[in-house]
Amino acid sequence: MKKIYIYISTLIAMNTAYTKAQSITYNYLRNDPYNIKNLSFSIDPLFIDMNGHNGYSFGWGCRAEHMMGKRLLANFDMRTGFGTNLYRKSNKNTRNYFAMEGGLGLILSNKMKIKNLRIVLSESTSGNIKTTTTIAGGVPAKCRTIVALRGGFIQYTNTLDYKNLDDSLLTVGGKPYAQAVNDRVFVDSVSSSTRVDVPQIGGIAMASFYAGFQFRHIWDLVIDVSGYGQRANIRYSDFYIDVMFAPLVGIKDFKNTDGTKYDVKYNGISHFGYRLGWFFRKPKDQGFSWKFELGSRPGFKAPKDKYINNKNLYAMLTFGLYIPLKIKPVYTGE
């Protein structure tokens, strides 16, 4: 009986919300996806990069993106770590997390069409029941979709944990990794009279080119609803998919406490990677933005019985505070 009562109450609430939604009137305050601020600068107080190289890194960064005109897009992103896992264990052998990229996009399609967007008038909760009042059928709004071909350059460094790398492909001083361990390469024989293991960690650096597609959605719907006041549905978002090519992938030489330097190589470098990413901000207003990215970086070939190498996988989340500006387009050609 209790479940039946809840179902009946829910239906009554939904019907009431629907009835109220049918009797409202509204006026458009903003509904132009072309009247936006085309340049934004963002200070990112926090990002976290979960990856196979060293487990995780977190830090701060900055970003910028610019719609340069009818046909060109530009982007810049820089991140530096203040919480790079394993970095402090061996400053001589490791690298701090750092990433910087910049690129351009060529707009292939820039179209606008009318869509019905959802407008929430009110929300309330009573017990286990949540009632949301919306305008039935949505509100017609101008929505802009941009498709662009993009490309650019990426620089990346990070600490590298030797664990979980293929022992037969990783060489230290010309020796297979397992043999180097047995030959006491990773043992501190200077600062202690007893055997003390040196952390088996190093650094990785790579320079990559990327190319892919970018899909941008923009709408800026603000209405004044009779009896409810201003309500809005606004969006400025990007989805992108890239292929990365790294002609240069380097592993930092390992230096023991006695000063001996060992050349570290991995005889199975993968020069290609990929990534997917999402980015969100508002079309005109200052506020918070966030960016999420995941993929597989270039670096290490997968074992013969697998399609991917877990060492290359990563997922990154970035939070930022952005300032949007509207400036004269750099290029207005067709």
N, C-alpha and C positions, 0 to 999 in steps of 0.2 A: 504494500500500500504506500509506503514511504517513497519508493522509486516512482510509482505512478503519479503521486502528488508533485514530485519534483519535475517530471516530464510535463505535466499540465501547467505548472507555474512557468516553466520555461517557454512553452508555446504562447501563453498569455502575454508574457513579457515581450516576446518577439513580435507578436501581433500588435501590441501597443506601440512598440518602437517603429514598426512599419507604417502604422496609421499616422503617427506623428510626423514621420518623414515625408509622407505624401502631401501634407498640408503646409509645408514650409516654402518660403521664398528666399532668394539670395541674389546678391549682386557681385559681379566680378570686380576684384580689386587689382589682381595681377594674373595675367594669363598669356605671357609672351616668352617662350623659351629662347628667343634670340636677344632679348634685352637682359643680358646677364653680365657678370664681371668675368672677363676672359683671362685674367692672370691671378694666380694665388701663390702666396708664400706660406709655408708651414714650418713651424718649429715642433719637432717631435720629441717630447720629454721622455718617451719610453718606447722602445721596440724590444721584442724578444724573438730570437731566431733559434728554433729547435732544429738541430742538424746532426748528421752522422759524423762530422769531423771531430767535434769536441763535446757533443751532448747538447750544449746550449750556450748562447751568448745574449746579453741584453745591454742596452745602452741608450744613447740619444742620437738625434739626427736632424736633418732639415730637408725640405722638399720644395719644388716649384713646378708648376705646370702652366702652360700658356697656349691659348688658342690664337695663333698668329694671324689668322685671316680666314678666308674661305677655303683654303686648301692645305694649310700647314698647322701642325701641332708640335709642341716641344715639351720635354719633361726633364727634370733633374732630381736626383735622389742621392743623399749622402748619409751614411750611418757609421758611428764609431762606438766601440764597446767600452763600458766601464765595469762590466761584469762578465768578462770572457772566461768561461770555465777552463781550468787547468793552466791558464796563462801564467799565473804567478809562481807556479811550481818550478819553472825553469825559464827565466827570462832570456837566457842565452840561446835557447833552442826553439822557443815558441814565438808565435806572433799574436799580437792583439787583433781582435776582430775589427775589420774596416771594410766598407763597401761603398763604392761610388759609381753612379751610372748617369748617362745622359743620352738623349736620343731625339729623333724627329719623326713625325708622322705625316704621311700624305693622305689627305682625305679623299676617299673614293666615292662616298655617298653621304649626303647631308640633306635629309628629308624631314618633313613635318606632317603629321596627320592628327586627326581628332580621335581621342580615346576617352572613354568614360572612366574617371578616376574615383576611387573610394574616398569619401569624406566622412570622418567620424564626428558626430555631433556631441555625444556624451557617452560615458561609461560608468557603470555602477556595479557593485558587488553586494550580494545579500546571501550570506551563508555560502553554499556551494554553487550559487547561480551568479554568473556574470552577464550583465545586460549591456549590449553595445547598440547605440542608436546611430544609424547611418542614413544617408540620403539614398533611397532606393534607386538602384540602377546606376548610381554614380553621377558625377558631374562632367559634362563634356569639357575637355581641356586640350590645348595644343601641346603635342608631345614631339620632341625632336630626337631623331636617331642619327648618329654619325658612325660611319664605318671607315676605318683608316688602316693603311699599310704602314707599319712602323719598323724602325731599326735603330740600333745604337751600340754603345760600348759600355762594358762593365769591368771594373777592377775590384778584386776581392782578396782578402787575406784573413787567416784564422789559425788558431792552434789546431794541431792534428794529433789525435790519439792513435798510436800505432796498433792498438788492439782491434781485432776483427778485420784487419787487412790480411789478404792471402799471404801466408808465410813464404810460399814458393816464389811469389812475384816481388815481394819487398826485400830489397838488399840494403845492407848497412856496411859501408866500407868494402863493397864488392862481395860481401858474404850474404848468403840467405839469412833472413831475419832470425830464424831459429838457431842457426849456428852462431850468429853474433851474440845472442843471449847466452849461449853456452860458453863462449869465449870471453865472457865478462866485460863486454862492451858497455853494458848498462850498470856498472858497479863503480861506486865512489871509492877509489883506492888512495886518495890524497888526504882528505879531511878526517878520516877515521881509520883506526888500525883494524877494525872489524869490517866485515862485508856489509855495505850499505847500498841497497839498490837505488839507482838513479831513475827518476820517472821516465818511462819510455814514451815520450811525447816529443813532438816537433812542431813545425809550422808549414802551412801550405799557402801558396799564392797563385793566382791565375788571372789572366786577362782574356776577356771574352767579347765576342760580337753577338748581338741578338737581332732577330727579325721575326715579325709575326703580325697579328691582326689585333686591332683595338676597336671595341664597340662602346660608344658613349651614348647615354640616355639622359635627356634633360627635359624637365617640365617644372613650371613655377606657378602653380595654381593656388591663389589666395582669394577667398570669397568672404562676403559679409552675410551671414545667415540670420534671418529675422528670428529673434528670440534666443539666439545662441552666440551672436558675435562673430568674430573672425575665426575661420577655420581654413586649414591649408593641407595641401599634399604637394610637396616639393621634392625634387630629386636632381642630383648631378652625380652620375656614377659612371665608372669605367669597368669594363671587363676586358682582359687582354690574355692572349695566349702566344707564347714565344718559343722559338727554337734557339738554343745558345750553342755557339761554336767557340772553343777556347784553343787557339793555336799554341798558347803558352800555359803549361801547368807545371809548377815547380814545387818541390818539397825541400825545405830548408835543411842544410847540412847539420848533423848532430855533433855537438862538441861536449866531450866528457870533462870531468873536473880536473883531470891532469893536463888539459889543453889539447889533447888529441882530437882531431877533426875527422869525422867519417862522412863520406858522401852517401846520401840517402836517395835511393831511386825506387820507383815502382814500375816494373816492366809489363805494364798492362794499362796504359793511360787511355781513357775514353775522352775524346775531344768534344763530344756532343752532350747536350742536356736540354731540358725543357722546363717551362713554368707556366702556371696559371695565376692570375691575380685579379683582385677586386679593389676598387677605390671609391670612397663616398665622401662628398661634401655638399654644401648648399649652393644654389646657383648665384645668389647675390649677397647673402648675409654672412657675417663673420661667425665662426663657431668651431666646433670640433669635427675632425675628420678621422677616418680610420682606413687602413689598408691591410689587406690579407693576401698572402702569396704562398704558394706551395709548388714543389717541383723536384727535379733531380738535377743537381749541378754537374757540369763536366768534372772529370777527375779520375775515377777508377773503374776499369771494366768489370762487368758482372762475372761471377763464376760461371763456368760452363753449364751448370745445371739450373741457372737462374736467369731471369730477364733483366733484373736491375741489381745494383749494388747498394745496399742500405747506407753505405758511407756517403753516398751522394745525395740522399734524400734530405729535404728540409721543409719546414713550415714556419712562416714568419707573420707576426701581427704587429702593426704599428699604430700608435695613437698620436694625434697631432692637433695643434691649435693653429688655424690658418687665418690669414688676412686676405680677402679678395679685393682686387683692383680692376678698374676698367680703363684700358688704354687703347690708343689708336692702333688698329691692325698693322702689322709689319708688312703683310702681303695681302692684297685684295684681288689678285687676278683670278680668273676662272679656272 
